[in-house]
Amino acid sequence: MYRDLLRRPGLAAQAMLGLAAQLTQQVAPVGTVLVVRDSTRSLALAGACAAAMSIGTGLARPVQGRLIDRRGARPVLVVTALAHVGALAGLVACAGVRAPGWVLAVLALVAGGNLPPISVSMRLEWGRQSEDRTGAYSLVFLVQELAILTGPLLFGVAVALASASLALGVVAVAAGVGTLAFSALSSRSEPGTREGRGRVFAHPGMRILLAVMVLLGGTIGALEVGLPALAAARGMPAATGLLVAALSLGGIAGAALYGMREWTVAPRTRLVVLMLAMGVATLPLVVLPWLPAFWAMLFVAGMALNPALTTTSLLVDELAPAAQAEAFGWMSTAASAGAAAGSGVAGVAGQQFGTMAPFLVGALFALAGAGLATRRVTP
């Protein structure tokens, strides 16, 4: 099935360029923390800059989506690519001359707000080219997960060979060039009708789907807190990378398998099952003492994660067909808000009840999402 998709003219090249364009998705926050901390010796300021970047991304996604619905993806990709790379380059330069902290925070906010909407553009582009949207969207998230896995590895090598500042600059330029090349291969999509623009919430099911997305993000946020805390508590902080890799590799496997078959089960039912699977796979993490078994369960949880994201995109097709890009943007914002909430709750739970408590928080978020998804979210 993926073979048929990748045989379509230009799609394989778009997949490769889309991977390159998304390299800064994970690298930009991590690189910003390293660059700001190295230059100012303030971890608090570094964390504030990373938070500003995340806030910028979350606020900008719906706006970018509405612009794509109105004007097509190409101009939005070009402008955001230039602004994103420029803001990161400015942040590196200003950090090097010890500019005031507010300047660094503003540049981080601009960089986050202009993170190019590659995933949204791929979903729109490939969804139009294929009748098998499950396969098309699975391929989108597969490419995204590969970028999330590859970007930090390349960044780490560049840091080891040079410095965090140079590494962030190199990865940012590579992502910018990838985005511009991707935009050049994108079709000139027609803007949506005026009557359809902005009608993201016309169907009440869209609000339920956004709430499910918040809960799905909550599970991710709880795991992001729980994994490093667990590794540190076991005296093996370096194991954090291996544990995070388990979730990513599971996501890659899940996306690959999910898109390889034709599904007759309705997307709403699939979303319930996938959220339930995430909760059931995350729950044993609360009591597993053996890290290899822990790694295996994280892999299983990851296998449900990307298919769940794919399925939410399929439901967006049904619930907001006249404003897909804006709806995808709101879904991204909902996931970010959920991740922030999950991280906060997991941090408090871990402080009060021990290092295994964040995994219970993550499981409860996923199970709550499964329960909410049973409500009617389709037309």
HELIX and SHEET records of a PDB file:
HELIX    1   1 TYR A    2  LEU A    6  1                                   5    
HELIX    2   2 LEU A   11  ALA A   21  1                                  11    
HELIX    3   3 THR A   24  THR A   40  1                                  17    
HELIX    4   4 LEU A   43  ARG A   71  1                                  29    
HELIX    5   5 ALA A   73  GLY A   96  1                                  24    
HELIX    6   6 GLY A  101  GLY A  113  1                                  13    
HELIX    7   7 ILE A  118  GLN A  129  1                                  12    
HELIX    8   8 ARG A  133  LEU A  161  1                                  29    
HELIX    9   9 ALA A  164  LEU A  185  1                                  22    
HELIX   10  10 PRO A  204  ALA A  233  1                                  30    
HELIX   11  11 ALA A  239  TYR A  258  1                                  20    
HELIX   12  12 PRO A  267  THR A  282  1                                  16    
HELIX   13  13 LEU A  283  VAL A  286  5                                   4    
HELIX   14  14 LEU A  291  LEU A  319  1                                  29    
HELIX   15  15 GLN A  324  PHE A  353  1                                  30    
HELIX   16  16 ALA A  357  ALA A  373  1                                  17    
END                                                                             
